Structures are given as C-alpha cells and as structure tokens.
Amino acid sequence: MTNHPNRASANRIKWRRENSGSLTAVWPNGDEWTFSRPGGGYVYCDFGSARRSGTLGRQICHGGGTRGSTISASDPVAFEKAIKKWLADYRRHDA
C-alpha cells in the first residue's frame, strides 16, 4: 500500500448519481463538482465555486486539466470511466 496523500480514507471522494444522468463528486471538504455530458458527447464539469444558472461548466480534457484535447463519452459506462480517470489525473498533478 502506498502512502499517497490522496489515498487515505479521509481524502476519498464520494459519488452521487443525479436524476439527469450526471455524476457529482463530493470532496472531503464538502465541495461538489458535477460532471455532465449534454447530448451524450463532450464531458463538462461544474466546479461548484461559481454556479450560474444555465451554464454547463467547463469541458474537461485529457491529462486532468481543462485545456487541450477534450474528453467525450458515448454511453454511461464510458462517461463514468472517463470522469474517474480524469479526476485521478487531476489529483495526481494536484498532490
């Protein structure tokens, strides 16, 4: 087992499925990031800090960022897998 700071149980992200088909990541500090794929294509994240009615958030991109090659998902299984990989990449660069 590794001593990576993001792997401790206190740092685990909890997931919530929304009725709309989106997924919300609930961080240990209470922040919520909601991932969606309107139209079944590109994946967006509402980072929760400045929610504005009618916005989708930012498109997520390969490598854990929001700039570069955008991520798309054609079905619910690919959507969840893409989000979790993106979040793992994001946390790896953030630690």
DSSP file (Angstrom, degrees, kcal/mol; ACC not computed):
  #  RESIDUE AA STRUCTURE BP1 BP2  ACC     N-H-->O    O-->H-N    N-H-->O    O-->H-N    TCO  KAPPA ALPHA  PHI   PSI    X-CA   Y-CA   Z-CA
    1    1 A M              0   0    0      0, 0.0     2,-0.2     0, 0.0     0, 0.0   0.000 360.0 360.0 360.0 139.9    0.0    0.0    0.0
    2    2 A T        -     0   0    0      1,-0.1     5,-0.0     2,-0.0     0, 0.0  -0.499 360.0-134.6 -90.0 159.2    1.3    3.4   -0.9
    3    3 A N        +     0   0    0     -2,-0.2     5,-0.1     3,-0.0    -1,-0.1  -0.011  49.1 152.6-100.1  28.0    1.4    6.5    1.4
    4    4 A H    >   -     0   0    0      1,-0.1     3,-1.7     2,-0.1     4,-0.4  -0.375  49.0-132.2 -60.8 132.6    0.0    8.7   -1.3
    5    5 A P  G >  S+     0   0    0      0, 0.0     3,-0.5     0, 0.0    -1,-0.1   0.764 103.0  54.9 -62.7 -25.6   -1.9   11.6    0.4
    6    6 A N  G 3  S+     0   0    0      1,-0.2    -2,-0.1    85,-0.1    86,-0.0   0.516  97.9  64.8 -85.3  -3.5   -5.0   11.2   -1.8
    7    7 A R  G <  S+     0   0    0     -3,-1.7    -1,-0.2     5,-0.1     5,-0.1   0.580  71.8 108.8 -97.2 -10.6   -5.5    7.6   -0.9
    8    8 A A  S X  S-     0   0    0     -3,-0.5     3,-2.0    -4,-0.4     4,-0.3  -0.347  80.3-117.6 -64.7 147.3   -6.3    7.9    2.8
    9    9 A S  G >  S+     0   0    0      1,-0.3     3,-1.2     2,-0.2    -1,-0.1   0.815 114.6  60.6 -59.3 -30.0   -9.9    7.2    3.6
   10   10 A A  G 3  S+     0   0    0      1,-0.2    -1,-0.3     3,-0.0    -2,-0.1   0.713 105.9  48.8 -69.0 -18.8  -10.3   10.8    4.9
   11   11 A N  G <  S+     0   0    0     -3,-2.0    -1,-0.2    -6,-0.1    -2,-0.2   0.316  83.9 123.1-102.4   7.4   -9.4   12.0    1.4
   12   12 A R    <   -     0   0    0     -3,-1.2     2,-0.4    -4,-0.3    -5,-0.1  -0.427  58.5-129.8 -74.4 143.4  -11.8    9.8   -0.6
   13   13 A I        -     0   0    0     -2,-0.1     2,-0.3    14,-0.1    14,-0.2  -0.750  15.7-143.8 -91.1 136.2  -14.3   11.3   -2.8
   14   14 A K  E     -A   26   0A   0     12,-2.3    12,-3.4    -2,-0.4     2,-0.4  -0.788  14.5-141.5 -98.4 146.1  -17.9   10.2   -2.5
   15   15 A W  E     -A   25   0A   0     -2,-0.3     2,-0.4    10,-0.2    10,-0.2  -0.864  14.4-171.3-113.0 142.4  -20.0    9.9   -5.7
   16   16 A R  E     -A   24   0A   0      8,-2.2     8,-2.9    -2,-0.4     2,-0.4  -0.995  16.2-141.6-132.2 128.0  -23.7   10.8   -6.2
   17   17 A R  E     -A   23   0A   0     -2,-0.4     2,-0.2     6,-0.2     6,-0.2  -0.744  19.3-147.2 -87.1 132.1  -25.7    9.9   -9.3
   18   18 A E    >   -     0   0    0      4,-2.8     3,-1.8    -2,-0.4    -1,-0.0  -0.636  22.5-116.0 -96.2 156.9  -28.1   12.6  -10.3
   19   19 A N  T 3  S+     0   0    0      1,-0.3    -1,-0.1    -2,-0.2    -2,-0.0   0.781 113.6  63.5 -60.4 -27.5  -31.5   12.0  -11.9
   20   20 A S  T 3  S-     0   0    0      1,-0.1    -1,-0.3     2,-0.0     3,-0.1   0.528 122.0-103.5 -76.6  -5.3  -30.3   13.8  -15.0
   21   21 A G  S <  S+     0   0    0     -3,-1.8    -2,-0.1     1,-0.4     2,-0.1   0.389  83.1 125.7  95.3  -2.7  -27.6   11.2  -15.6
   22   22 A S        -     0   0    0     14,-0.1    -4,-2.8    -5,-0.0     2,-0.4  -0.410  53.7-133.3 -83.6 166.3  -24.8   13.4  -14.3
   23   23 A L  E     -AB  17  35A   0     12,-1.9    12,-3.6    -6,-0.2     2,-0.5  -0.962  11.0-153.9-120.9 139.0  -22.4   12.4  -11.6
   24   24 A T  E     -AB  16  34A   0     -8,-2.9    -8,-2.2    -2,-0.4     2,-0.6  -0.957   4.6-150.9-115.6 127.7  -21.4   14.6   -8.6
   25   25 A A  E     -AB  15  33A   0      8,-3.1     8,-2.3    -2,-0.5     2,-0.7  -0.854   9.9-157.4 -93.2 123.5  -18.1   14.2   -6.8
   26   26 A V  E     -AB  14  32A   0    -12,-3.4   -12,-2.3    -2,-0.6     6,-0.2  -0.908  12.8-148.3-105.4 112.4  -18.4   15.2   -3.2
   27   27 A W    >   -     0   0    0      4,-2.9     3,-2.3    -2,-0.7   -14,-0.1  -0.337  26.6-106.8 -76.9 158.8  -15.0   16.1   -1.8
   28   28 A P  T 3  S+     0   0    0      0, 0.0    -1,-0.1     0, 0.0   -16,-0.1   0.785 121.2  55.6 -56.5 -28.6  -14.0   15.6    1.8
   29   29 A N  T 3  S-     0   0    0    -18,-0.1   -18,-0.0     2,-0.1    -2,-0.0   0.439 124.3-103.0 -85.6   1.8  -14.2   19.4    2.4
   30   30 A G  S <  S+     0   0    0     -3,-2.3    -1,-0.0     1,-0.3     2,-0.0   0.276  74.3 141.0  98.1 -11.3  -17.8   19.4    1.2
   31   31 A D        -     0   0    0     -5,-0.1    -4,-2.9     1,-0.0     2,-0.4  -0.337  38.4-150.0 -62.5 147.6  -17.1   20.9   -2.3
   32   32 A E  E     -B   26   0A   0     -6,-0.2     2,-0.5    15,-0.1    -6,-0.2  -0.987  12.8-170.5-125.7 128.8  -19.2   19.3   -5.0
   33   33 A W  E     -B   25   0A   0     -8,-2.3    -8,-3.1    -2,-0.4     2,-0.6  -0.982  12.4-155.4-116.0 123.1  -18.2   19.0   -8.7
   34   34 A T  E     -BC  24  46A   0     12,-2.0    12,-2.9    -2,-0.5     2,-0.4  -0.887   4.4-160.2-106.4 123.1  -21.0   17.9  -11.1
   35   35 A F  E     +BC  23  45A   0    -12,-3.6   -12,-1.9    -2,-0.6     2,-0.3  -0.826  17.9 167.2-101.2 136.2  -20.0   16.2  -14.3
   36   36 A S  E     - C   0  44A   0      8,-2.2     8,-3.0    -2,-0.4   -14,-0.1  -0.941  30.8-153.2-142.8 163.9  -22.4   16.0  -17.2
   37   37 A R    >   -     0   0    0     -2,-0.3     3,-2.5     6,-0.2     6,-0.1  -0.620  21.1-158.7-138.2  77.3  -22.5   15.2  -20.9
   38   38 A P  G >  S+     0   0    0      0, 0.0     3,-0.8     0, 0.0     4,-0.2  -0.337  81.8  10.4 -59.8 131.3  -25.3   17.1  -22.5
   39   39 A G  G 3  S-     0   0    0      1,-0.2     3,-0.0     2,-0.1     0, 0.0   0.519 123.7 -81.9  76.7   4.4  -26.3   15.5  -25.7
   40   40 A G  G <  S+     0   0    0     -3,-2.5    -1,-0.2     2,-0.1     3,-0.1   0.751 108.9  85.8  75.2  24.3  -24.2   12.4  -24.9
   41   41 A G  S <  S+     0   0    0     -3,-0.8    32,-1.9     1,-0.4    -2,-0.1   0.308  72.3  26.6-120.7-113.7  -20.9   14.0  -26.1
   42   42 A Y  B    S-E   72   0B   0     30,-0.2     2,-0.5    -4,-0.2    -1,-0.4  -0.210  73.3-122.2 -61.7 147.3  -18.3   16.2  -24.6
   43   43 A V        -     0   0    0     28,-2.5    17,-2.2    17,-0.3     2,-0.3  -0.788  28.7-170.0 -97.5 131.2  -17.9   16.0  -20.8
   44   44 A Y  E     -CD  36  59A   0     -8,-3.0    -8,-2.2    -2,-0.5     2,-0.4  -0.831   9.3-152.6-116.6 154.7  -18.3   19.1  -18.7
   45   45 A C  E     -CD  35  58A   0     13,-2.8    13,-2.7    -2,-0.3     2,-0.8  -0.990   6.8-155.8-130.3 126.1  -17.6   19.8  -15.0
   46   46 A D  E     -C   34   0A   0    -12,-2.9   -12,-2.0    -2,-0.4    11,-0.1  -0.887  12.8-159.2 -93.5 106.8  -19.4   22.4  -12.9
   47   47 A F        -     0   0    0     -2,-0.8   -15,-0.1   -14,-0.2    -1,-0.1   0.477  25.5-131.2 -73.8  -1.1  -16.7   23.0  -10.3
   48   48 A G  S >  S+     0   0    0      1,-0.1     3,-0.5   -14,-0.1    -1,-0.1   0.264  80.8 101.9  80.4 -13.7  -19.3   24.4   -7.9
   49   49 A S  T 3  S+     0   0    0      1,-0.2    -1,-0.1   -18,-0.0   -16,-0.0   0.828  98.3  15.1 -77.9 -29.5  -17.5   27.6   -6.9
   50   50 A A  T 3  S-     0   0    0      2,-0.1    -1,-0.2     0, 0.0     2,-0.1  -0.376  80.1-174.5-140.3  58.7  -19.4   30.0   -9.1
   51   51 A R    <   -     0   0    0     -3,-0.5     2,-0.5    -5,-0.1    -5,-0.0  -0.341   4.0-172.1 -61.4 128.4  -22.6   28.1  -10.2
   52   52 A R    >   -     0   0    0     -2,-0.1     3,-1.9     3,-0.1     5,-0.1  -0.988  29.9-108.4-124.1 131.5  -24.5   30.1  -12.7
   53   53 A S  T 3  S+     0   0    0     -2,-0.5     3,-0.1     1,-0.3     0, 0.0  -0.326 102.8  20.3 -58.0 131.2  -27.9   29.1  -13.8
   54   54 A G  T 3  S+     0   0    0      1,-0.3     2,-0.3     2,-0.0    -1,-0.3   0.460  95.9 115.8  91.1   1.0  -27.9   27.9  -17.4
   55   55 A T    <   -     0   0    0     -3,-1.9    -1,-0.3     1,-0.1     3,-0.1  -0.765  53.5-153.2-104.4 153.2  -24.2   27.1  -17.7
   56   56 A L        -     0   0    0      1,-0.4     2,-0.3    -2,-0.3   -20,-0.2   0.632  39.5-126.9 -93.0 -17.3  -22.6   23.7  -18.2
   57   57 A G        -     0   0    0    -13,-0.1    -1,-0.4   -11,-0.1     2,-0.3  -0.770  49.4 -35.8  99.9-153.6  -19.3   24.4  -16.5
   58   58 A R  E     -D   45   0A   0    -13,-2.7   -13,-2.8    -2,-0.3     2,-0.2  -0.835  57.6-111.2-111.0 147.2  -16.0   23.7  -18.3
   59   59 A Q  E     -D   44   0A   0     -2,-0.3     2,-0.3   -15,-0.2   -15,-0.2  -0.540  33.4-132.8 -71.1 138.2  -15.1   21.0  -20.7
   60   60 A I        -     0   0    0    -17,-2.2    11,-2.3    -2,-0.2     2,-0.3  -0.698  22.0-156.4 -94.0 150.6  -12.6   18.5  -19.2
   61   61 A C  B >>  -FG  65  70C   0      4,-2.8     3,-1.3    -2,-0.3     4,-0.8  -0.848  28.4 -80.6-127.5 158.1   -9.6   17.5  -21.1
   62   62 A H  T 34 S+     0   0    0      7,-2.7     3,-0.2    -2,-0.3     7,-0.2  -0.245 110.8  37.8 -55.6 140.7   -7.2   14.5  -21.2
   63   63 A G  T 34 S-     0   0    0      1,-0.2    -1,-0.2     5,-0.1    30,-0.1   0.395 127.3 -72.7  96.9  -1.4   -4.5   14.7  -18.6
   64   64 A G  T <4 S+     0   0    0     -3,-1.3     2,-0.2     1,-0.3    -2,-0.2   0.652 102.6  97.1  94.2  15.6   -6.6   16.1  -15.7
   65   65 A G  B  < S-F   61   0C   0     -4,-0.8    -4,-2.8    -3,-0.2    -1,-0.3  -0.486  75.2-118.9-121.7-166.8   -7.0   19.7  -16.9
   66   66 A T  S    S+     0   0    0     -6,-0.2     2,-0.4    -2,-0.2    -7,-0.2   0.151  89.7  71.8-122.4  15.5   -9.5   21.9  -18.7
   67   67 A R  S    S+     0   0    0     -5,-0.1     2,-0.4    -6,-0.1    -2,-0.2  -0.997  83.2  27.3-131.3 138.2   -7.2   22.8  -21.7
   68   68 A G  S    S+     0   0    0     -2,-0.4     2,-0.6    -7,-0.1    -5,-0.1  -0.937 105.8  12.0 123.1-142.5   -6.2   20.6  -24.5
   69   69 A S  S    S-     0   0    0     -2,-0.4    -7,-2.7    -7,-0.2    -2,-0.1  -0.655  78.6-131.3 -80.5 115.2   -7.8   17.6  -26.1
   70   70 A T  B     -G   61   0C   0     -2,-0.6     2,-0.4    -9,-0.2    -9,-0.3  -0.267  13.1-123.9 -71.6 153.2  -11.4   17.4  -24.8
   71   71 A I        -     0   0    0    -11,-2.3   -28,-2.5   -28,-0.3     2,-0.3  -0.781  27.4-176.6 -97.2 136.0  -12.9   14.2  -23.4
   72   72 A S  B     -E   42   0B   0     -2,-0.4     2,-0.4   -30,-0.3   -30,-0.2  -0.937   8.2-163.0-128.4 157.1  -16.1   12.8  -24.8
   73   73 A A        -     0   0    0    -32,-1.9     6,-0.0    -2,-0.3    -2,-0.0  -0.990   9.3-165.3-143.0 129.7  -18.2    9.8  -23.8
   74   74 A S  S    S+     0   0    0     -2,-0.4    -1,-0.1     1,-0.1   -32,-0.0   0.666  73.8  21.7 -92.0 -17.6  -20.8    8.0  -25.8
   75   75 A D  S  > S-     0   0    0    -34,-0.1     4,-2.4     1,-0.1     5,-0.2  -0.932  85.4 -98.5-145.1 167.6  -22.5    5.9  -23.1
   76   76 A P  H  > S+     0   0    0      0, 0.0     4,-2.2     0, 0.0     5,-0.2   0.837 119.7  51.1 -59.0 -36.2  -23.0    5.9  -19.3
   77   77 A V  H  > S+     0   0    0      2,-0.2     4,-2.2     1,-0.2     5,-0.2   0.941 113.2  44.2 -68.0 -46.1  -20.2    3.4  -18.7
   78   78 A A  H  > S+     0   0    0      1,-0.2     4,-2.6     2,-0.2    -1,-0.2   0.867 111.8  56.0 -64.7 -36.0  -17.7    5.3  -20.8
   79   79 A F  H  X S+     0   0    0     -4,-2.4     4,-2.2     2,-0.2    -2,-0.2   0.944 110.1  43.1 -60.3 -50.9  -18.8    8.5  -19.1
   80   80 A E  H  X S+     0   0    0     -4,-2.2     4,-2.3     1,-0.2     5,-0.2   0.907 115.0  49.5 -64.9 -41.8  -18.2    7.3  -15.6
   81   81 A K  H  X S+     0   0    0     -4,-2.2     4,-2.1     1,-0.2    -1,-0.2   0.909 111.2  49.7 -63.4 -42.5  -14.8    5.7  -16.6
   82   82 A A  H  X S+     0   0    0     -4,-2.6     4,-2.6     2,-0.2    -2,-0.2   0.901 111.3  49.1 -64.0 -41.8  -13.7    8.9  -18.3
   83   83 A I  H  X S+     0   0    0     -4,-2.2     4,-2.8     2,-0.2     5,-0.2   0.937 111.8  47.5 -63.7 -46.9  -14.6   11.1  -15.3
   84   84 A K  H  X S+     0   0    0     -4,-2.3     4,-2.0     1,-0.2    -1,-0.2   0.867 113.6  47.9 -66.5 -35.7  -12.8    8.8  -12.8
   85   85 A K  H  X S+     0   0    0     -4,-2.1     4,-2.4    -5,-0.2    -1,-0.2   0.928 112.5  49.4 -67.8 -44.5   -9.7    8.7  -14.9
   86   86 A W  H  X S+     0   0    0     -4,-2.6     4,-2.7     1,-0.2    -2,-0.2   0.924 111.7  48.6 -59.7 -44.2   -9.8   12.5  -15.4
   87   87 A L  H  X S+     0   0    0     -4,-2.8     4,-2.6     2,-0.2    -1,-0.2   0.878 109.7  51.9 -66.1 -37.7  -10.2   13.0  -11.6
   88   88 A A  H  X S+     0   0    0     -4,-2.0     4,-2.0     2,-0.2    -1,-0.2   0.916 112.1  46.7 -62.9 -42.5   -7.3   10.6  -10.9
   89   89 A D  H  X S+     0   0    0     -4,-2.4     4,-1.8     2,-0.2    -2,-0.2   0.915 112.0  51.1 -64.5 -42.9   -5.1   12.5  -13.3
   90   90 A Y  H  X S+     0   0    0     -4,-2.7     4,-1.4     1,-0.2    -2,-0.2   0.928 112.5  45.2 -59.2 -47.2   -6.2   15.8  -11.8
   91   91 A R  H  X S+     0   0    0     -4,-2.6     4,-1.7     1,-0.2    -1,-0.2   0.841 107.9  57.7 -68.8 -33.6   -5.4   14.7   -8.3
   92   92 A R  H  < S+     0   0    0     -4,-2.0    -1,-0.2     1,-0.2    -2,-0.2   0.900 112.5  40.6 -63.3 -39.8   -2.0   13.2   -9.3
   93   93 A H  H  < S+     0   0    0     -4,-1.8    -1,-0.2     1,-0.2    -2,-0.2   0.731 114.7  53.5 -79.5 -22.4   -1.0   16.6  -10.6
   94   94 A D  H  <        0   0    0     -4,-1.4    -2,-0.2     1,-0.2    -1,-0.2   0.733 360.0 360.0 -83.1 -24.6   -2.5   18.4   -7.6
   95   95 A A     <        0   0    0     -4,-1.7    -1,-0.2    -5,-0.1    -2,-0.1   0.479 360.0 360.0 -74.9 360.0   -0.7   16.4   -4.9
